[in-house]
Amino acid sequence: MAAIPYFIVSPNTLLSILGLIHGPDKTVPTPAENWRDAKVDVVIPAFNEERNIAQCLASLARQTVRPARSS
């Protein structure tokens, strides 16, 4: 019995075929009324980042849109 090569019917191949059948994404972005009124929250995951956290916070402080809150 001949075996079908795995790369022909791999999960990625099946997902690609399903995506082609489904067509393009129909999601429509809904931007804020006025982007200047948008609120920004910042979450900084920092596990073992002692050397980089100062640069990260300094970069955050230089942003033009200020965070709505900080913890």
Secondary structure by P-SEA (a helix, b strand, c coil): ccccccccccaaaaaaaaaaaaccccbbbbcccccccbbbbbbbbcccccccaaaaaaaaaaccccccccc
